[in-house]
Protein backbone atom coordinates (compact mmCIF):
# COMPACT_ATOMS: atom_id res chain seq x y z
CA UNK A 1 0.00 0.00 0.00
CA UNK A 2 1.12 3.55 -0.74
CA UNK A 3 1.41 6.60 1.51
CA UNK A 4 0.07 9.82 0.04
CA UNK A 5 0.11 13.44 1.21
CA UNK A 6 -2.59 15.74 -0.18
CA UNK A 7 -2.55 19.52 0.15
CA UNK A 8 -5.77 21.44 0.65
CA UNK A 9 -7.61 18.31 1.71
CA UNK A 10 -9.96 19.36 4.51
CA UNK A 11 -12.82 19.69 2.01
CA UNK A 12 -13.63 19.28 -1.68
CA UNK A 13 -11.48 17.46 -4.20
CA UNK A 14 -8.55 16.92 -1.87
CA UNK A 15 -10.71 15.34 0.82
CA UNK A 16 -12.54 13.18 -1.72
CA UNK A 17 -9.22 11.97 -3.16
CA UNK A 18 -8.12 11.09 0.36
CA UNK A 19 -11.33 9.19 0.99
CA UNK A 20 -10.99 7.24 -2.26
CA UNK A 21 -7.41 6.30 -1.42
CA UNK A 22 -8.18 5.36 2.18
CA UNK A 23 -11.04 3.14 1.02
CA UNK A 24 -8.46 1.12 -0.92
CA UNK A 25 -6.24 0.74 2.13
CA UNK A 26 -3.63 3.38 1.34
CA UNK A 27 -2.12 5.56 4.03
CA UNK A 28 -3.31 9.15 3.70
CA UNK A 29 -2.02 12.33 5.33
CA UNK A 30 -4.27 15.34 4.89
CA UNK A 31 -3.55 19.05 5.07
CA UNK A 32 -5.66 21.82 6.58
CA UNK A 33 -5.16 25.57 6.70
CA UNK A 34 -5.99 25.93 10.40
CA UNK A 35 -7.30 24.06 13.46
CA UNK A 36 -10.95 24.52 12.49
CA UNK A 37 -10.32 22.99 9.08
CA UNK A 38 -8.28 20.25 10.74
CA UNK A 39 -11.28 19.28 12.87
CA UNK A 40 -13.49 19.16 9.76
CA UNK A 41 -10.98 16.92 8.00
CA UNK A 42 -10.66 14.60 10.99
CA UNK A 43 -14.42 14.18 11.16
CA UNK A 44 -14.66 13.55 7.41
CA UNK A 45 -11.80 11.04 7.27
CA UNK A 46 -11.07 9.49 10.67
CA UNK A 47 -8.80 6.96 8.95
CA UNK A 48 -6.26 9.65 8.01
CA UNK A 49 -2.84 8.90 9.47
CA UNK A 50 -2.27 12.55 10.32
CA UNK A 51 -3.33 16.06 9.35
CA UNK A 52 -0.68 18.70 8.70
CA UNK A 53 -1.76 22.24 9.61
CA UNK A 54 -0.34 25.24 7.77
CA UNK A 55 -1.36 28.21 5.65
CA UNK A 56 0.19 27.92 2.21
CA UNK A 57 -0.31 31.58 1.32
CA UNK A 58 2.90 32.65 3.09
CA UNK A 59 6.46 31.56 2.46
CA UNK A 60 6.85 30.67 6.13
CA UNK A 61 3.62 28.68 6.11
CA UNK A 62 4.56 26.70 3.01
CA UNK A 63 8.00 25.96 4.42
CA UNK A 64 6.43 24.85 7.70
CA UNK A 65 4.17 22.43 5.86
CA UNK A 66 7.15 21.04 3.97
CA UNK A 67 9.06 20.47 7.19
CA UNK A 68 6.07 18.79 8.83
CA UNK A 69 5.57 16.48 5.86
CA UNK A 70 9.22 15.44 5.87
CA UNK A 71 8.93 14.68 9.58
CA UNK A 72 6.05 12.30 8.77
CA UNK A 73 7.57 10.86 5.59
CA UNK A 74 8.62 9.29 3.39
CA UNK A 75 5.68 9.35 0.99
CA UNK A 76 5.05 7.46 -2.21
CA UNK A 77 3.03 10.31 -3.72
CA UNK A 78 2.09 13.94 -3.17
CA UNK A 79 -1.06 15.48 -4.63
CA UNK A 80 -0.76 19.27 -4.96
CA UNK A 81 -4.47 19.99 -4.70
CA UNK A 82 -4.65 23.23 -2.68
CA UNK A 83 -5.95 26.21 -4.59
CA UNK A 84 -7.88 29.45 -4.20
CA UNK A 85 -9.87 31.75 -6.44
CA UNK A 86 -9.84 35.46 -5.56
CA UNK A 87 -12.35 37.60 -7.38
CA UNK A 88 -10.70 40.70 -5.94
CA UNK A 89 -6.96 41.25 -5.56
CA UNK A 90 -5.62 39.93 -2.25
CA UNK A 91 -1.99 40.36 -1.24
CA UNK A 92 -0.12 38.10 1.17
CA UNK A 93 2.15 39.17 4.00
CA UNK A 94 5.03 38.54 1.59
CA UNK A 95 3.63 41.05 -0.90
CA UNK A 96 2.49 38.45 -3.45
CA UNK A 97 -0.91 37.99 -5.08
CA UNK A 98 -2.54 35.37 -2.87
CA UNK A 99 -3.68 33.31 -5.84
CA UNK A 100 -0.13 32.99 -7.18
CA UNK A 101 1.26 32.27 -3.72
CA UNK A 102 -1.16 29.43 -2.96
CA UNK A 103 -1.75 27.99 -6.42
CA UNK A 104 1.78 28.19 -7.84
CA UNK A 105 4.52 29.11 -5.40
CA UNK A 106 3.39 26.77 -2.63
CA UNK A 107 3.44 23.63 -4.80
CA UNK A 108 6.84 24.71 -6.12
CA UNK A 109 8.20 25.08 -2.57
CA UNK A 110 6.75 21.77 -1.45
CA UNK A 111 8.10 20.02 -4.54
CA UNK A 112 11.56 21.35 -3.77
CA UNK A 113 11.35 20.62 -0.03
CA UNK A 114 9.59 17.29 0.40
CA UNK A 115 11.73 14.18 0.10
CA UNK A 116 11.25 13.07 -3.49
CA UNK A 117 8.27 10.71 -3.85
CA UNK A 118 7.66 8.31 -6.71
CA UNK A 119 4.61 10.22 -7.95
CA UNK A 120 3.53 13.85 -8.10
CA UNK A 121 0.14 15.17 -9.14
CA UNK A 122 -0.58 18.85 -9.84
CA UNK A 123 -4.12 20.21 -10.16
CA UNK A 124 -4.62 22.09 -13.40
CA UNK A 125 -7.84 23.12 -15.15
CA UNK A 126 -9.38 23.29 -18.59
CA UNK A 127 -9.09 27.06 -18.09
CA UNK A 128 -5.29 26.93 -18.39
CA UNK A 129 -5.19 27.90 -22.10
CA UNK A 130 -4.27 31.55 -21.56
CA UNK A 131 -1.07 33.60 -22.02
CA UNK A 132 1.49 32.81 -19.31
CA UNK A 133 2.29 36.46 -18.48
CA UNK A 134 5.43 35.42 -16.61
CA UNK A 135 6.66 38.99 -16.97
CA UNK A 136 3.84 40.16 -14.68
CA UNK A 137 2.99 37.44 -12.16
CA UNK A 138 2.51 40.18 -9.53
CA UNK A 139 -0.16 41.93 -11.64
CA UNK A 140 1.61 45.27 -11.37
CA UNK A 141 1.18 46.19 -15.05
CA UNK A 142 -2.39 44.98 -15.55
CA UNK A 143 -5.78 45.60 -14.03
CA UNK A 144 -6.69 42.66 -11.83
CA UNK A 145 -8.98 40.03 -13.29
CA UNK A 146 -9.67 37.12 -10.98
CA UNK A 147 -10.67 34.69 -13.70
CA UNK A 148 -7.62 35.50 -15.82
CA UNK A 149 -5.33 35.23 -12.79
CA UNK A 150 -6.79 31.86 -11.85
CA UNK A 151 -6.42 30.59 -15.40
CA UNK A 152 -2.79 31.75 -15.48
CA UNK A 153 -2.11 29.96 -12.21
CA UNK A 154 -3.42 26.72 -13.71
CA UNK A 155 -1.16 27.14 -16.74
CA UNK A 156 1.72 27.74 -14.34
CA UNK A 157 0.83 24.54 -12.47
CA UNK A 158 0.87 22.63 -15.75
CA UNK A 159 4.24 24.15 -16.63
CA UNK A 160 5.51 23.11 -13.20
CA UNK A 161 4.27 19.54 -13.59
CA UNK A 162 5.93 19.14 -16.97
CA UNK A 163 9.15 20.78 -15.79
CA UNK A 164 9.37 18.35 -12.87
CA UNK A 165 8.69 15.41 -15.18
CA UNK A 166 11.58 16.60 -17.36
CA UNK A 167 14.02 17.28 -14.52
CA UNK A 168 13.15 14.15 -12.54
CA UNK A 169 12.78 11.26 -15.02
CA UNK A 170 12.68 8.85 -12.08
CA UNK A 171 9.43 10.47 -10.85
CA UNK A 172 6.00 10.30 -12.49
CA UNK A 173 4.74 13.91 -12.49
CA UNK A 174 1.44 14.77 -14.15
CA UNK A 175 -1.16 17.54 -14.36
CA UNK A 176 -4.87 16.85 -13.88
CA UNK A 177 -8.00 18.72 -14.91
CA UNK A 178 -10.63 17.63 -12.37
CA UNK A 179 -13.49 19.15 -14.32
CA UNK A 180 -16.05 21.61 -12.98
CA UNK A 181 -17.09 20.01 -9.72
CA UNK A 182 -19.35 21.10 -6.82
CA UNK A 183 -16.82 22.41 -4.30
CA UNK A 184 -16.56 25.67 -2.38
CA UNK A 185 -14.74 27.07 -5.40
CA UNK A 186 -16.76 25.38 -8.14
CA UNK A 187 -20.16 26.12 -6.63
CA UNK A 188 -23.14 23.86 -6.01
CA UNK A 189 -24.37 24.08 -9.59
CA UNK A 190 -21.18 22.61 -11.09
CA UNK A 191 -22.19 19.83 -13.51
CA UNK A 192 -19.43 17.27 -12.95
CA UNK A 193 -19.17 14.63 -10.23
CA UNK A 194 -16.93 15.33 -7.24
CA UNK A 195 -16.02 11.65 -7.07
CA UNK A 196 -15.15 11.52 -10.76
CA UNK A 197 -13.17 14.74 -10.37
CA UNK A 198 -11.02 13.25 -7.62
CA UNK A 199 -10.64 9.82 -9.20
CA UNK A 200 -7.87 10.74 -11.63
CA UNK A 201 -5.51 12.23 -9.08
CA UNK A 202 -6.16 9.32 -6.73
CA UNK A 203 -5.46 6.82 -9.51
CA UNK A 204 -2.25 8.59 -10.52
CA UNK A 205 -1.04 8.75 -6.91
CA UNK A 206 -1.61 5.04 -6.31
CA UNK A 207 -2.26 3.24 -9.61
CA UNK A 208 -3.56 -0.29 -9.51
CA UNK A 209 -1.17 -3.03 -10.53
CA UNK A 210 -1.05 -3.26 -14.30
CA UNK A 211 -2.74 0.09 -14.85
CA UNK A 212 -1.33 2.15 -17.74
CA UNK A 213 -1.52 5.14 -15.41
CA UNK A 214 1.46 3.71 -13.55
CA UNK A 215 3.85 4.77 -16.30
CA UNK A 216 2.41 8.14 -17.26
CA UNK A 217 4.62 11.15 -16.69
CA UNK A 218 4.61 14.63 -18.16
CA UNK A 219 0.98 14.21 -19.17
CA UNK A 220 -2.23 16.21 -18.77
CA UNK A 221 -5.24 14.10 -17.84
CA UNK A 222 -8.96 14.49 -17.34
CA UNK A 223 -11.33 11.70 -16.31
CA UNK A 224 -8.55 9.11 -16.39
CA UNK A 225 -7.74 9.99 -19.99
CA UNK A 226 -4.72 11.75 -21.47
CA UNK A 227 -5.75 15.02 -23.08
CA UNK A 228 -3.82 17.59 -25.12
CA UNK A 229 -2.74 20.55 -22.97
CA UNK A 230 -2.24 24.08 -24.22
CA UNK A 231 0.94 24.15 -26.32
CA UNK A 232 2.56 26.75 -24.02
CA UNK A 233 2.81 24.12 -21.30
CA UNK A 234 5.34 22.22 -23.45
CA UNK A 235 7.51 25.31 -23.95
CA UNK A 236 10.79 24.54 -22.18
CA UNK A 237 11.75 28.21 -21.99
CA UNK A 238 8.49 29.03 -20.21
CA UNK A 239 8.97 26.10 -17.86
CA UNK A 240 12.48 27.24 -16.96
CA UNK A 241 11.38 30.86 -16.59
CA UNK A 242 8.68 29.85 -14.11
CA UNK A 243 11.19 27.78 -12.13
CA UNK A 244 13.56 30.76 -12.02
CA UNK A 245 10.79 33.06 -10.76
CA UNK A 246 9.76 30.65 -8.04
CA UNK A 247 13.35 30.01 -6.99
CA UNK A 248 13.98 33.73 -6.74
CA UNK A 249 10.91 34.24 -4.56
CA UNK A 250 11.36 31.21 -2.32
CA UNK A 251 15.08 30.53 -2.15
CA UNK A 252 14.44 26.88 -3.01
CA UNK A 253 15.72 25.19 -6.15
CA UNK A 254 14.37 22.08 -7.82
CA UNK A 255 17.59 20.27 -8.59
CA UNK A 256 17.62 18.00 -11.65
CA UNK A 257 18.29 14.31 -11.16
CA UNK A 258 21.90 13.29 -11.54
CA UNK A 259 22.47 12.01 -15.07
ABEGO torsion letter per residue (X at the ends): XBBBBBBGAABEAAAAAAAAAAAAGBBBBBBBABAAAAAAAAAABAABABBBBEBAABAAAAAAAAAAAAAAOBBABBBBABBBBBABBBBBAAGBBAAAAAAAAAAAAAAAABBBBABBBBBBBAAABBBAGAABAAGAABBBBAAAAAAAAAAAAAAAAAAAAAABAABBBBBBBAEBBBBAAAEAABABBAAAAAAAAAAAABBBBGBAAAABBGBBBBGGBBBBBBAAAABAAAAAAAAAAAAAAAGBBBBBBBX
